[in-house]
């Protein structure tokens, strides 16, 4: 599988990232699928579970995602915050 540095280099080389300083690919779904194919790794629900566990959304500024996140937080308030 990929380590972060090699994945970022590959994403730049394959033009999914504009530069090594870019934060995310312009076409993340396509980049993810291509990286999985390049690594000869099968898609599975466990991959998405691992991604969800390790994702850091603290610095996210995407308005659509923040609206989605706010909706989920209203629907499913954390224990003790009800």
Residue pairs with C-beta under 8 A, 6 or more apart in sequence:
1 39
1 41
2 10
2 35
2 39
7 35
8 17
8 20
9 20
10 35
10 38
11 17
11 25
11 31
11 35
12 19
12 20
12 22
14 31
14 34
16 25
16 26
16 27
16 30
16 31
16 34
17 24
17 25
17 31
18 26
25 31
33 43
36 42
36 43
36 47
41 47
57 65
57 69
60 66
60 69
